[in-house]
Amino acid sequence: MSTATKHNYIEKDPLKYEGKAVITGTRIPVASIVNHYRSGMSMEEILEGYPLISPAKLFDALSYYFDNKEEIDNELT
């Protein structure tokens, strides 16, 4: 069962994707978005690479990261 977050476009389901935060309706982990963001990609470049997500979902993923930095940083190490 997915658990709701205070982020409209982010979900965590302990039975899917190892319980990691993903963009709702996709298999795209928040950590993947953050990895691209940290590498210096622009928002437009990230969106080009993920045509199924909207700008709102992209920004919500980054917002989730800044609200849960330790969680996502641990996934990236």
Secondary structure as GFF3:
##gff-version 3
##sequence-region A 1 77
A	DSSP	beta_strand	3	4	.	.	.	ID=ss1
A	DSSP	beta_strand	10	12	.	.	.	ID=ss2
A	DSSP	three_ten_helix	17	19	.	.	.	ID=ss3
A	DSSP	beta_strand	22	23	.	.	.	ID=ss4
A	DSSP	alpha_helix	30	38	.	.	.	ID=ss5
A	DSSP	alpha_helix	43	49	.	.	.	ID=ss6
A	DSSP	alpha_helix	55	67	.	.	.	ID=ss7
A	DSSP	alpha_helix	69	76	.	.	.	ID=ss8
###
